[in-house]
Amino acid sequence: MSDSRIVFLKSTESRVREWLLSHPDNHERGVIVLFRRISRAVEGLVGSHKFLAVDVIEMKDDWVIDSSPFHMTINMRKFPEVYFRCEQENLELGFIHNHPNGYVDFSDKDDVNEQNILRGVAGCNSLESFLVSLVLVDDRWIGRVRQGLNPTQIIPVRHITVLGKDMKVYGANSATPTPALKRQEAAFGKPFNDTLQSLRAVVVGLGGTGSPTATLLSRSGIGELVLIDADDLDGTNMNRVRGYTKDHIDRNKALSLKEFIDSLGLSVKVVAIPEYLYESTKGIDAVASADVVFGCTDDARGRDILNQAMYYYGFPYLDTGIAANIDTTETDNPYLRSYKGRVSCILPEDGACLRCQRVVTDEMIKFEEETSKRPELLELDAETLEREYYLRGGGVQAPGVGPFTSASADNMLATFMNLIKPFRKLPDDLLQDNIWIDFIHMNIHSNAPEDNVDCPFCKSKILLFKDEKKYRLDTPAYGEIKNDI
């Protein structure tokens, strides 16, 4: 059976809370919330609908016939205009209210209200319509979902997530006690482990930073893990990767790492997609379905997709990369002039996007696209590429050195844990969305982002929970959407 996940931006959730809790006589209050639904199948994982809260309608004035601290009677005649908007804008209806008297579950009256509302929207729009129902009680959210095909059946909610500067998760209850996580529980509490076990994580790129990220996630108790990488493991990778053996050399990284993690006997459910993200509809669908995404790829095209996807699909995006400057002595011996590891932690309403951080540029993307068509260009030096082919981005890549790539991955996992259970105290000169560790000079710093007030990603927010219409990420090259759960 499918389950559901509900995602709020902090600004939206705060608006809902403020309305529900501000009745002058402490009566029940309600709001209509309109949701964008993402229902992308990921082969090997249970189907899971994802509902993104996009707008709020306060139920005031003639929406409410009467109310008290124990009930609220709704004027059902107000709903048709909302049904029509759902149909026109491809949205799902949500009904949210509070229980000021402290009743800790849905009531019998809630059952009646939900089924009446759902029959209305299903009758006006279609039986495929959903109703998302939430109750705020004792400062926490509980939720459930119904569909018009069977109004009496309840689709369980895996969790309710609120994304602001951190990631608050409500309603995650683990049914799998895990002795291996006892020390993690001692550090962060049992709800922390329950939350991790309810989450679906995607790791894109499974080399020097991606393979330690994936293995650490699986050992930390993540519930579902999707691994995406089209490359085969090369013998030169073995100095810095985790989870692979010599038997995996010349085999696909995603399939090989899944094999290793499965052999550990952990509770995590692992899926491998042996494709490049920018060529993979399966990969983009997995990202769309994710609760958190880790970018560990060294290609700008993949990063650019993830940068967009965070705003369309609503998840924390953590990206890591390395930068090095190699020089030689007078006797031609190489040495490290600099070696840095970056972790970018970006949420839909918090942090500068990868383009404003200059981690992704159009020049990088053009370079990758042209050299993938003509690999012989990679043999040329950067000056020739720019002078004769108008390409920037050439030169020797930073060499992957195990302690540095693994340390960057470790820092990214610690950053992710801090989102769920904040423990860090950053000094004023460090930015959560961009932290560099300089392994040579042993300092930590942040780079200030570009001040681009017109950025469509992190400034204007025009892509935030945007309707994709027909194509994934509203881009024909990524294929037509199939909500196939």
Salt bridges, closest charged atoms under 4 A:
ASP3 OD2 - ARG158 NE 2.93
GLU13 OE1 - LYS10 NZ 3.40
GLU13 OE2 - ARG17 NE 2.51
ASP55 OD2 - ARG85 NH2 2.86
GLU58 OE1 - LYS60 NZ 3.37
ASP62 OD1 - LYS78 NZ 3.53
ASP66 OD1 - HIS71 NE2 2.36
GLU89 OE2 - ARG85 NE 3.05
GLU92 OE2 - ARG37 NE 2.93
ASP110 OD1 - HIS97 NE2 2.89
ASP110 OD2 - HIS99 NE2 3.29
ASP111 OD1 - ARG144 NH2 2.60
ASP111 OD1 - ARG146 NH2 2.99
GLU114 OE1 - ARG144 NE 3.05
GLU114 OE1 - ARG146 NE 2.65
ASP139 OD1 - ARG17 NH1 2.61
ASP166 OD2 - LYS168 NZ 3.79
ASP194 OD2 - LYS190 NZ 3.02
GLU224 OE1 - ARG158 NH1 3.15
GLU224 OE1 - ARG200 NE 2.60
ASP247 OD1 - LYS246 NZ 3.53
GLU259 OE2 - HIS248 NE2 2.94
GLU259 OE1 - ARG251 NH2 2.97
ASP262 OD2 - LYS258 NZ 2.79
ASP285 OD1 - ARG40 NH1 3.49
ASP285 OD1 - ARG472 NE 2.80
ASP291 OD1 - ARG5 NH1 2.96
ASP291 OD1 - HIS159 NE2 3.15
ASP304 OD1 - ARG355 NE 2.95
ASP319 OD1 - ARG303 NE 2.99
ASP319 OD1 - ARG342 NH2 2.88
ASP327 OD2 - ARG337 NH1 3.44
ASP350 OD1 - LYS165 NZ 2.99
ASP362 OD1 - ARG355 NH2 2.95
GLU363 OE2 - ARG392 NH1 3.44
GLU368 OE1 - ARG301 NE 3.41
GLU370 OE2 - LYS373 NZ 3.77
GLU376 OE2 - ARG374 NE 3.56
GLU386 OE2 - ARG392 NE 2.87
GLU388 OE2 - ARG387 NH2 3.42
ASP410 OD1 - ARG242 NH2 3.58
ASP438 OD2 - HIS441 ND1 2.98
GLU468 OE1 - ARG40 NH2 2.58
ASP474 OD2 - LYS466 NZ 3.03
GLU480 OE2 - LYS470 NZ 3.64
